[in-house]
Amino acid sequence: MSTRSRASSSVGGPKGSGSASASAVAQPVNAGRIAAYVLFFVLGAVIGAAGALVQGGWIPGGLLLALLGAAGLFYGGSRATGTRAGAVAPAAGWLVAVMLLTAARPEGDFLFGAGVGSYAFLLGGMAVAVMCATLGQRSQPGGPAARLGK
């Protein structure tokens, strides 16, 4: 009987490890977090529209300024919320605004030209969004220094 009780206690790991690690990884969705995601989505749309205007105005500097503004918002959203969704929300707003501005209208007007700068803004913004969304999150404070599950 004693070997069975030892085996069952060693399989479960340290006392309370299962529930503590699950709660540290999964963060609850609350009204404040949802409001932050909506705010970041709207800010992403604003940054996308502003970047579309700036990127063609000052030839290399406008493109860099537009991409740096987008990168700052995506990274800041990720750090402010502590989740990767914090970077995805402004990136989705940015993408919606940019795609709406690239569509040709019946009058024949559209904001983006067919130059290299426009394509660099579109592809560069998408690349920056992916990089900011896939950056590793900082470790949780108060956690063990060693990796568990070896």
VMD Tcl script that builds the backbone (N, CA, C; Angstrom):
set m [mol new atoms 450]
animate dup $m
set s [atomselect $m all]
$s set {name element resname resid chain x y z} {
  {N N MET 1 A 0.797 -1.191 0.000}
  {CA C MET 1 A 0.000 0.000 0.000}
  {C C MET 1 A 0.843 1.259 0.000}
  {N N SER 2 A 1.970 1.207 0.676}
  {CA C SER 2 A 2.780 2.412 0.771}
  {C C SER 2 A 3.418 2.769 -0.565}
  {N N THR 3 A 3.764 1.775 -1.382}
  {CA C THR 3 A 4.344 2.097 -2.689}
  {C C THR 3 A 3.313 2.736 -3.604}
  {N N ARG 4 A 2.080 2.303 -3.474}
  {CA C ARG 4 A 1.041 2.883 -4.312}
  {C C ARG 4 A 0.776 4.339 -3.942}
  {N N SER 5 A 0.758 4.654 -2.679}
  {CA C SER 5 A 0.517 6.027 -2.272}
  {C C SER 5 A 1.685 6.929 -2.650}
  {N N ARG 6 A 2.913 6.392 -2.589}
  {CA C ARG 6 A 4.058 7.190 -3.025}
  {C C ARG 6 A 4.015 7.429 -4.527}
  {N N ALA 7 A 3.642 6.415 -5.276}
  {CA C ALA 7 A 3.595 6.552 -6.733}
  {C C ALA 7 A 2.520 7.556 -7.142}
  {N N SER 8 A 1.389 7.513 -6.485}
  {CA C SER 8 A 0.333 8.437 -6.872}
  {C C SER 8 A 0.679 9.873 -6.496}
  {N N SER 9 A 1.426 10.057 -5.410}
  {CA C SER 9 A 1.802 11.422 -5.049}
  {C C SER 9 A 2.905 11.963 -5.939}
  {N N SER 10 A 3.779 11.101 -6.464}
  {CA C SER 10 A 4.851 11.589 -7.335}
  {C C SER 10 A 4.338 11.903 -8.732}
  {N N VAL 11 A 3.283 11.221 -9.170}
  {CA C VAL 11 A 2.732 11.487 -10.485}
  {C C VAL 11 A 2.081 12.865 -10.517}
  {N N GLY 12 A 1.411 13.240 -9.464}
  {CA C GLY 12 A 0.724 14.523 -9.415}
  {C C GLY 12 A 1.677 15.697 -9.300}
  {N N GLY 13 A 2.922 15.465 -8.932}
  {CA C GLY 13 A 3.889 16.542 -8.798}
  {C C GLY 13 A 3.760 17.210 -7.450}
  {N N PRO 14 A 4.344 18.370 -7.288}
  {CA C PRO 14 A 4.266 19.081 -6.020}
  {C C PRO 14 A 2.827 19.449 -5.684}
  {N N LYS 15 A 2.592 19.608 -4.430}
  {CA C LYS 15 A 1.244 19.880 -3.957}
  {C C LYS 15 A 0.718 21.193 -4.550}
  {N N GLY 16 A -0.435 21.113 -5.240}
  {CA C GLY 16 A -1.073 22.306 -5.788}
  {C C GLY 16 A -0.453 22.825 -7.070}
  {N N SER 17 A 0.432 22.063 -7.731}
  {CA C SER 17 A 1.097 22.587 -8.921}
  {C C SER 17 A 0.172 22.658 -10.122}
  {N N GLY 18 A -0.793 21.744 -10.216}
  {CA C GLY 18 A -1.666 21.733 -11.383}
  {C C GLY 18 A -2.551 22.952 -11.461}
  {N N SER 19 A -3.177 23.335 -10.375}
  {CA C SER 19 A -4.089 24.469 -10.425}
  {C C SER 19 A -3.353 25.798 -10.463}
  {N N ALA 20 A -2.184 25.886 -9.843}
  {CA C ALA 20 A -1.441 27.145 -9.846}
  {C C ALA 20 A -0.896 27.467 -11.226}
  {N N SER 21 A -0.389 26.461 -11.943}
  {CA C SER 21 A 0.159 26.744 -13.269}
  {C C SER 21 A -0.945 27.039 -14.267}
  {N N ALA 22 A -2.099 26.407 -14.103}
  {CA C ALA 22 A -3.200 26.669 -15.033}
  {C C ALA 22 A -3.743 28.077 -14.850}
  {N N SER 23 A -3.821 28.545 -13.600}
  {CA C SER 23 A -4.354 29.885 -13.389}
  {C C SER 23 A -3.369 30.965 -13.800}
  {N N ALA 24 A -2.065 30.667 -13.774}
  {CA C ALA 24 A -1.071 31.650 -14.190}
  {C C ALA 24 A -1.073 31.828 -15.702}
  {N N VAL 25 A -1.409 30.775 -16.447}
  {CA C VAL 25 A -1.386 30.840 -17.899}
  {C C VAL 25 A -2.686 31.434 -18.434}
  {N N ALA 26 A -3.820 30.946 -17.960}
  {CA C ALA 26 A -5.107 31.410 -18.456}
  {C C ALA 26 A -5.552 32.635 -17.667}
  {N N GLN 27 A -5.717 33.740 -18.371}
  {CA C GLN 27 A -6.156 34.963 -17.720}
  {C C GLN 27 A -7.638 35.154 -17.995}
  {N N PRO 28 A -8.409 35.533 -16.975}
  {CA C PRO 28 A -9.851 35.665 -17.173}
  {C C PRO 28 A -10.186 36.839 -18.092}
  {N N VAL 29 A -11.248 36.663 -18.841}
  {CA C VAL 29 A -11.734 37.733 -19.711}
  {C C VAL 29 A -12.733 38.556 -18.899}
  {N N ASN 30 A -12.470 39.826 -18.769}
  {CA C ASN 30 A -13.383 40.700 -18.038}
  {C C ASN 30 A -13.708 41.914 -18.904}
  {N N ALA 31 A -14.578 42.764 -18.393}
  {CA C ALA 31 A -15.040 43.918 -19.172}
  {C C ALA 31 A -13.905 44.891 -19.467}
  {N N GLY 32 A -12.985 45.057 -18.540}
  {CA C GLY 32 A -11.847 45.956 -18.764}
  {C C GLY 32 A -10.945 45.481 -19.884}
  {N N ARG 33 A -10.706 44.180 -19.934}
  {CA C ARG 33 A -9.855 43.624 -20.992}
  {C C ARG 33 A -10.522 43.753 -22.355}
  {N N ILE 34 A -11.821 43.500 -22.407}
  {CA C ILE 34 A -12.547 43.634 -23.673}
  {C C ILE 34 A -12.555 45.091 -24.126}
  {N N ALA 35 A -12.734 46.018 -23.192}
  {CA C ALA 35 A -12.698 47.445 -23.534}
  {C C ALA 35 A -11.316 47.835 -24.050}
  {N N ALA 36 A -10.272 47.264 -23.466}
  {CA C ALA 36 A -8.914 47.554 -23.941}
  {C C ALA 36 A -8.714 47.040 -25.359}
  {N N TYR 37 A -9.225 45.843 -25.650}
  {CA C TYR 37 A -9.096 45.300 -27.007}
  {C C TYR 37 A -9.846 46.154 -28.021}
  {N N VAL 38 A -11.030 46.619 -27.654}
  {CA C VAL 38 A -11.804 47.486 -28.571}
  {C C VAL 38 A -11.072 48.808 -28.783}
  {N N LEU 39 A -10.532 49.367 -27.706}
  {CA C LEU 39 A -9.764 50.610 -27.825}
  {C C LEU 39 A -8.548 50.416 -28.718}
  {N N PHE 40 A -7.832 49.309 -28.545}
  {CA C PHE 40 A -6.663 49.054 -29.390}
  {C C PHE 40 A -7.062 48.802 -30.840}
  {N N PHE 41 A -8.224 48.201 -31.079}
  {CA C PHE 41 A -8.700 48.009 -32.444}
  {C C PHE 41 A -8.943 49.364 -33.115}
  {N N VAL 42 A -9.597 50.277 -32.394}
  {CA C VAL 42 A -9.871 51.613 -32.945}
  {C C VAL 42 A -8.568 52.378 -33.166}
  {N N LEU 43 A -7.648 52.294 -32.202}
  {CA C LEU 43 A -6.349 52.964 -32.377}
  {C C LEU 43 A -5.579 52.375 -33.556}
  {N N GLY 44 A -5.698 51.072 -33.775}
  {CA C GLY 44 A -5.056 50.455 -34.936}
  {C C GLY 44 A -5.608 50.989 -36.239}
  {N N ALA 45 A -6.928 51.200 -36.286}
  {CA C ALA 45 A -7.539 51.769 -37.490}
  {C C ALA 45 A -7.066 53.201 -37.716}
  {N N VAL 46 A -6.939 53.970 -36.643}
  {CA C VAL 46 A -6.463 55.355 -36.760}
  {C C VAL 46 A -5.011 55.381 -37.228}
  {N N ILE 47 A -4.180 54.508 -36.650}
  {CA C ILE 47 A -2.759 54.450 -37.052}
  {C C ILE 47 A -2.633 53.992 -38.500}
  {N N GLY 48 A -3.480 53.064 -38.917}
  {CA C GLY 48 A -3.454 52.618 -40.319}
  {C C GLY 48 A -3.814 53.727 -41.284}
  {N N ALA 49 A -4.851 54.501 -40.954}
  {CA C ALA 49 A -5.261 55.613 -41.822}
  {C C ALA 49 A -4.210 56.715 -41.828}
  {N N ALA 50 A -3.658 57.037 -40.660}
  {CA C ALA 50 A -2.613 58.069 -40.595}
  {C C ALA 50 A -1.357 57.615 -41.319}
  {N N GLY 51 A -1.009 56.361 -41.163}
  {CA C GLY 51 A 0.164 55.829 -41.863}
  {C C GLY 51 A 0.001 55.841 -43.364}
  {N N ALA 52 A -1.229 55.600 -43.828}
  {CA C ALA 52 A -1.485 55.643 -45.266}
  {C C ALA 52 A -1.274 57.043 -45.820}
  {N N LEU 53 A -1.596 58.051 -45.032}
  {CA C LEU 53 A -1.391 59.433 -45.477}
  {C C LEU 53 A 0.077 59.847 -45.393}
  {N N VAL 54 A 0.765 59.402 -44.362}
  {CA C VAL 54 A 2.147 59.846 -44.112}
  {C C VAL 54 A 3.156 59.116 -44.983}
  {N N GLN 55 A 2.918 57.838 -45.255}
  {CA C GLN 55 A 3.948 57.031 -45.933}
  {C C GLN 55 A 4.301 57.536 -47.315}
  {N N GLY 56 A 3.379 58.165 -48.004}
  {CA C GLY 56 A 3.682 58.684 -49.330}
  {C C GLY 56 A 4.121 60.135 -49.329}
  {N N GLY 57 A 3.959 60.816 -48.222}
  {CA C GLY 57 A 4.253 62.241 -48.162}
  {C C GLY 57 A 5.743 62.551 -48.126}
  {N N TRP 58 A 6.454 61.974 -47.208}
  {CA C TRP 58 A 7.901 62.164 -47.091}
  {C C TRP 58 A 8.532 60.838 -47.461}
  {N N ILE 59 A 9.245 60.825 -48.546}
  {CA C ILE 59 A 9.572 59.546 -49.172}
  {C C ILE 59 A 10.268 58.545 -48.239}
  {N N PRO 60 A 11.444 58.539 -47.797}
  {CA C PRO 60 A 11.789 57.412 -46.915}
  {C C PRO 60 A 11.351 57.642 -45.476}
  {N N GLY 61 A 11.309 58.886 -45.034}
  {CA C GLY 61 A 10.987 59.165 -43.636}
  {C C GLY 61 A 9.533 58.892 -43.287}
  {N N GLY 62 A 8.615 59.168 -44.192}
  {CA C GLY 62 A 7.203 58.927 -43.930}
  {C C GLY 62 A 6.885 57.450 -43.783}
  {N N LEU 63 A 7.517 56.628 -44.608}
  {CA C LEU 63 A 7.319 55.186 -44.524}
  {C C LEU 63 A 7.846 54.650 -43.195}
  {N N LEU 64 A 9.030 55.096 -42.812}
  {CA C LEU 64 A 9.596 54.657 -41.532}
  {C C LEU 64 A 8.755 55.137 -40.356}
  {N N LEU 65 A 8.278 56.372 -40.422}
  {CA C LEU 65 A 7.436 56.900 -39.355}
  {C C LEU 65 A 6.127 56.114 -39.240}
  {N N ALA 66 A 5.520 55.787 -40.358}
  {CA C ALA 66 A 4.275 55.021 -40.350}
  {C C ALA 66 A 4.488 53.620 -39.784}
  {N N LEU 67 A 5.569 52.970 -40.178}
  {CA C LEU 67 A 5.842 51.621 -39.678}
  {C C LEU 67 A 6.243 51.633 -38.207}
  {N N LEU 68 A 6.994 52.636 -37.788}
  {CA C LEU 68 A 7.356 52.731 -36.372}
  {C C LEU 68 A 6.137 53.019 -35.501}
  {N N GLY 69 A 5.219 53.838 -35.985}
  {CA C GLY 69 A 3.984 54.094 -35.248}
  {C C GLY 69 A 3.152 52.833 -35.095}
  {N N ALA 70 A 3.050 52.058 -36.167}
  {CA C ALA 70 A 2.304 50.795 -36.103}
  {C C ALA 70 A 2.989 49.811 -35.159}
  {N N ALA 71 A 4.315 49.714 -35.259}
  {CA C ALA 71 A 5.050 48.788 -34.391}
  {C C ALA 71 A 4.910 49.182 -32.924}
  {N N GLY 72 A 4.964 50.474 -32.644}
  {CA C GLY 72 A 4.800 50.936 -31.272}
  {C C GLY 72 A 3.426 50.597 -30.714}
  {N N LEU 73 A 2.393 50.747 -31.522}
  {CA C LEU 73 A 1.047 50.427 -31.065}
  {C C LEU 73 A 0.874 48.921 -30.866}
  {N N PHE 74 A 1.367 48.116 -31.801}
  {CA C PHE 74 A 1.216 46.667 -31.678}
  {C C PHE 74 A 1.964 46.148 -30.452}
  {N N TYR 75 A 3.197 46.584 -30.290}
  {CA C TYR 75 A 4.003 46.135 -29.150}
  {C C TYR 75 A 3.439 46.678 -27.836}
  {N N GLY 76 A 3.013 47.923 -27.844}
  {CA C GLY 76 A 2.429 48.522 -26.642}
  {C C GLY 76 A 1.130 47.839 -26.238}
  {N N GLY 77 A 0.328 47.448 -27.211}
  {CA C GLY 77 A -0.896 46.717 -26.900}
  {C C GLY 77 A -0.617 45.365 -26.283}
  {N N SER 78 A 0.420 44.703 -26.787}
  {CA C SER 78 A 0.803 43.411 -26.228}
  {C C SER 78 A 1.285 43.549 -24.798}
  {N N ARG 79 A 2.082 44.561 -24.536}
  {CA C ARG 79 A 2.627 44.766 -23.185}
  {C C ARG 79 A 1.584 45.320 -22.219}
  {N N ALA 80 A 0.680 46.148 -22.715}
  {CA C ALA 80 A -0.334 46.736 -21.835}
  {C C ALA 80 A -1.317 45.688 -21.330}
  {N N THR 81 A -1.701 44.765 -22.195}
  {CA C THR 81 A -2.649 43.742 -21.781}
  {C C THR 81 A -1.964 42.502 -21.241}
  {N N GLY 82 A -0.702 42.305 -21.578}
  {CA C GLY 82 A 0.013 41.122 -21.132}
  {C C GLY 82 A -0.319 39.876 -21.925}
  {N N THR 83 A -0.989 40.050 -23.057}
  {CA C THR 83 A -1.369 38.913 -23.893}
  {C C THR 83 A -0.981 39.185 -25.344}
  {N N ARG 84 A -0.970 38.130 -26.120}
  {CA C ARG 84 A -0.708 38.300 -27.550}
  {C C ARG 84 A -1.897 38.924 -28.259}
  {N N ALA 85 A -3.074 38.733 -27.707}
  {CA C ALA 85 A -4.267 39.350 -28.298}
  {C C ALA 85 A -4.191 40.867 -28.226}
  {N N GLY 86 A -3.391 41.392 -27.307}
  {CA C GLY 86 A -3.188 42.827 -27.218}
  {C C GLY 86 A -2.456 43.376 -28.423}
  {N N ALA 87 A -1.695 42.547 -29.114}
  {CA C ALA 87 A -1.045 42.955 -30.356}
  {C C ALA 87 A -1.925 42.648 -31.561}
  {N N VAL 88 A -2.761 41.628 -31.457}
  {CA C VAL 88 A -3.619 41.244 -32.580}
  {C C VAL 88 A -4.760 42.244 -32.768}
  {N N ALA 89 A -5.301 42.782 -31.685}
  {CA C ALA 89 A -6.425 43.719 -31.794}
  {C C ALA 89 A -6.051 44.976 -32.585}
  {N N PRO 90 A -4.942 45.685 -32.260}
  {CA C PRO 90 A -4.611 46.849 -33.092}
  {C C PRO 90 A -4.176 46.453 -34.501}
  {N N ALA 91 A -3.585 45.272 -34.644}
  {CA C ALA 91 A -3.194 44.826 -35.983}
  {C C ALA 91 A -4.425 44.574 -36.841}
  {N N ALA 92 A -5.491 44.048 -36.241}
  {CA C ALA 92 A -6.727 43.834 -36.992}
  {C C ALA 92 A -7.350 45.169 -37.399}
  {N N GLY 93 A -7.334 46.140 -36.496}
  {CA C GLY 93 A -7.845 47.469 -36.841}
  {C C GLY 93 A -7.024 48.119 -37.934}
  {N N TRP 94 A -5.704 47.980 -37.850}
  {CA C TRP 94 A -4.800 48.518 -38.866}
  {C C TRP 94 A -5.101 47.881 -40.220}
  {N N LEU 95 A -5.272 46.563 -40.215}
  {CA C LEU 95 A -5.513 45.848 -41.468}
  {C C LEU 95 A -6.856 46.237 -42.089}
  {N N VAL 96 A -7.880 46.378 -41.269}
  {CA C VAL 96 A -9.190 46.778 -41.786}
  {C C VAL 96 A -9.111 48.168 -42.417}
  {N N ALA 97 A -8.457 49.107 -41.729}
  {CA C ALA 97 A -8.352 50.468 -42.268}
  {C C ALA 97 A -7.550 50.498 -43.556}
  {N N VAL 98 A -6.458 49.769 -43.589}
  {CA C VAL 98 A -5.601 49.782 -44.785}
  {C C VAL 98 A -6.306 49.110 -45.959}
  {N N MET 99 A -7.007 48.022 -45.701}
  {CA C MET 99 A -7.704 47.342 -46.795}
  {C C MET 99 A -8.860 48.196 -47.332}
  {N N LEU 100 A -9.538 48.907 -46.443}
  {CA C LEU 100 A -10.600 49.796 -46.922}
  {C C LEU 100 A -10.038 50.953 -47.738}
  {N N LEU 101 A -8.836 51.402 -47.408}
  {CA C LEU 101 A -8.228 52.506 -48.145}
  {C C LEU 101 A -7.590 52.069 -49.458}
  {N N THR 102 A -7.305 50.772 -49.622}
  {CA C THR 102 A -6.700 50.303 -50.866}
  {C C THR 102 A -7.738 49.974 -51.928}
  {N N ALA 103 A -8.983 49.819 -51.522}
  {CA C ALA 103 A -10.025 49.464 -52.491}
  {C C ALA 103 A -10.299 50.650 -53.422}
  {N N ALA 104 A -10.373 50.365 -54.706}
  {CA C ALA 104 A -10.688 51.401 -55.685}
  {C C ALA 104 A -12.175 51.742 -55.599}
  {N N ARG 105 A -12.459 53.007 -55.658}
  {CA C ARG 105 A -13.850 53.472 -55.589}
  {C C ARG 105 A -14.371 53.733 -57.000}
  {N N PRO 106 A -15.687 53.882 -57.167}
  {CA C PRO 106 A -16.251 54.123 -58.506}
  {C C PRO 106 A -15.732 55.406 -59.145}
  {N N GLU 107 A -15.342 56.387 -58.303}
  {CA C GLU 107 A -14.825 57.633 -58.860}
  {C C GLU 107 A -13.412 57.471 -59.403}
  {N N GLY 108 A -12.776 56.335 -59.088}
  {CA C GLY 108 A -11.417 56.099 -59.548}
  {C C GLY 108 A -10.363 56.559 -58.563}
  {N N ASP 109 A -10.765 57.100 -57.427}
  {CA C ASP 109 A -9.807 57.582 -56.440}
  {C C ASP 109 A -9.473 56.487 -55.448}
  {N N PHE 110 A -8.231 56.404 -55.106}
  {CA C PHE 110 A -7.811 55.568 -53.999}
  {C C PHE 110 A -6.554 56.168 -53.415}
  {N N LEU 111 A -6.259 55.822 -52.193}
  {CA C LEU 111 A -5.214 56.507 -51.444}
  {C C LEU 111 A -3.815 56.000 -51.760}
  {N N PHE 112 A -3.692 54.753 -52.059}
  {CA C PHE 112 A -2.373 54.172 -52.300}
  {C C PHE 112 A -2.042 54.185 -53.775}
  {N N GLY 113 A -0.828 54.573 -54.072}
  {CA C GLY 113 A -0.344 54.507 -55.439}
  {C C GLY 113 A 0.256 53.142 -55.706}
  {N N ALA 114 A 0.760 52.951 -56.899}
  {CA C ALA 114 A 1.342 51.675 -57.277}
  {C C ALA 114 A 2.850 51.658 -57.075}
  {N N GLY 115 A 3.385 52.506 -56.211}
  {CA C GLY 115 A 4.821 52.580 -56.009}
  {C C GLY 115 A 5.330 51.558 -54.998}
  {N N VAL 116 A 6.644 51.542 -54.880}
  {CA C VAL 116 A 7.307 50.625 -53.958}
  {C C VAL 116 A 6.976 50.973 -52.506}
  {N N GLY 117 A 6.847 52.239 -52.193}
  {CA C GLY 117 A 6.553 52.667 -50.828}
  {C C GLY 117 A 5.216 52.147 -50.316}
  {N N SER 118 A 4.211 52.113 -51.175}
  {CA C SER 118 A 2.893 51.609 -50.770}
  {C C SER 118 A 2.948 50.128 -50.441}
  {N N TYR 119 A 3.640 49.375 -51.295}
  {CA C TYR 119 A 3.766 47.938 -51.034}
  {C C TYR 119 A 4.635 47.674 -49.812}
  {N N ALA 120 A 5.648 48.488 -49.605}
  {CA C ALA 120 A 6.482 48.336 -48.409}
  {C C ALA 120 A 5.677 48.636 -47.150}
  {N N PHE 121 A 4.774 49.607 -47.216}
  {CA C PHE 121 A 3.925 49.913 -46.069}
  {C C PHE 121 A 2.966 48.759 -45.783}
  {N N LEU 122 A 2.339 48.224 -46.807}
  {CA C LEU 122 A 1.396 47.128 -46.623}
  {C C LEU 122 A 2.083 45.873 -46.092}
  {N N LEU 123 A 3.135 45.450 -46.765}
  {CA C LEU 123 A 3.824 44.225 -46.354}
  {C C LEU 123 A 4.617 44.423 -45.071}
  {N N GLY 124 A 5.220 45.592 -44.919}
  {CA C GLY 124 A 5.973 45.875 -43.701}
  {C C GLY 124 A 5.070 45.947 -42.479}
  {N N GLY 125 A 3.887 46.532 -42.614}
  {CA C GLY 125 A 2.942 46.584 -41.508}
  {C C GLY 125 A 2.459 45.210 -41.102}
  {N N MET 126 A 2.225 44.364 -42.081}
  {CA C MET 126 A 1.813 42.994 -41.768}
  {C C MET 126 A 2.937 42.230 -41.081}
  {N N ALA 127 A 4.160 42.413 -41.561}
  {CA C ALA 127 A 5.305 41.732 -40.940}
  {C C ALA 127 A 5.518 42.218 -39.507}
  {N N VAL 128 A 5.383 43.508 -39.278}
  {CA C VAL 128 A 5.533 44.061 -37.924}
  {C C VAL 128 A 4.438 43.510 -37.010}
  {N N ALA 129 A 3.212 43.387 -37.520}
  {CA C ALA 129 A 2.118 42.846 -36.716}
  {C C ALA 129 A 2.382 41.399 -36.318}
  {N N VAL 130 A 2.877 40.614 -37.251}
  {CA C VAL 130 A 3.186 39.214 -36.940}
  {C C VAL 130 A 4.325 39.126 -35.928}
  {N N MET 131 A 5.344 39.956 -36.099}
  {CA C MET 131 A 6.466 39.925 -35.149}
  {C C MET 131 A 6.019 40.306 -33.745}
  {N N CYS 132 A 5.215 41.343 -33.640}
  {CA C CYS 132 A 4.772 41.785 -32.306}
  {C C CYS 132 A 3.813 40.784 -31.673}
  {N N ALA 133 A 3.013 40.109 -32.477}
  {CA C ALA 133 A 2.073 39.131 -31.925}
  {C C ALA 133 A 2.760 37.841 -31.505}
  {N N THR 134 A 3.905 37.538 -32.094}
  {CA C THR 134 A 4.576 36.283 -31.760}
  {C C THR 134 A 5.756 36.456 -30.829}
  {N N LEU 135 A 6.013 37.669 -30.382}
  {CA C LEU 135 A 7.088 37.848 -29.411}
  {C C LEU 135 A 6.758 37.097 -28.139}
  {N N GLY 136 A 7.772 36.546 -27.505}
  {CA C GLY 136 A 7.561 35.838 -26.258}
  {C C GLY 136 A 7.178 36.791 -25.145}
  {N N GLN 137 A 6.280 36.344 -24.303}
  {CA C GLN 137 A 5.870 37.134 -23.155}
  {C C GLN 137 A 6.893 36.961 -22.044}
  {N N ARG 138 A 6.979 37.976 -21.188}
  {CA C ARG 138 A 7.878 37.893 -20.050}
  {C C ARG 138 A 7.377 36.831 -19.085}
  {N N SER 139 A 8.305 36.250 -18.317}
  {CA C SER 139 A 7.908 35.236 -17.355}
  {C C SER 139 A 7.107 35.862 -16.232}
  {N N GLN 140 A 6.290 35.054 -15.620}
  {CA C GLN 140 A 5.449 35.523 -14.536}
  {C C GLN 140 A 6.304 35.803 -13.309}
  {N N PRO 141 A 6.069 36.899 -12.615}
  {CA C PRO 141 A 6.834 37.163 -11.400}
  {C C PRO 141 A 6.465 36.165 -10.310}
  {N N GLY 142 A 7.460 35.803 -9.538}
  {CA C GLY 142 A 7.235 34.882 -8.437}
  {C C GLY 142 A 7.240 33.430 -8.849}
  {N N GLY 143 A 7.489 33.150 -10.122}
  {CA C GLY 143 A 7.521 31.783 -10.588}
  {C C GLY 143 A 8.857 31.127 -10.284}
  {N N PRO 144 A 8.907 29.814 -10.386}
  {CA C PRO 144 A 10.167 29.116 -10.134}
  {C C PRO 144 A 11.176 29.408 -11.230}
  {N N ALA 145 A 12.430 29.389 -10.868}
  {CA C ALA 145 A 13.493 29.678 -11.812}
  {C C ALA 145 A 13.736 28.493 -12.750}
  {N N ALA 146 A 13.454 27.281 -12.302}
  {CA C ALA 146 A 13.701 26.079 -13.102}
  {C C ALA 146 A 12.489 25.773 -13.964}
  {N N ARG 147 A 12.734 25.096 -15.066}
  {CA C ARG 147 A 11.650 24.648 -15.928}
  {C C ARG 147 A 11.014 23.407 -15.320}
  {N N LEU 148 A 9.718 23.332 -15.349}
  {CA C LEU 148 A 9.010 22.196 -14.813}
  {C C LEU 148 A 8.740 21.194 -15.917}
  {N N GLY 149 A 8.568 19.941 -15.549}
  {CA C GLY 149 A 8.180 18.916 -16.509}
  {C C GLY 149 A 9.331 18.266 -17.235}
  {N N LYS 150 A 10.531 18.336 -16.707}
  {CA C LYS 150 A 11.667 17.679 -17.360}
  {C C LYS 150 A 11.678 16.226 -17.069}
}
mol reanalyze $m
mol bondsrecalc $m
mol representation Tube
mol addrep $m
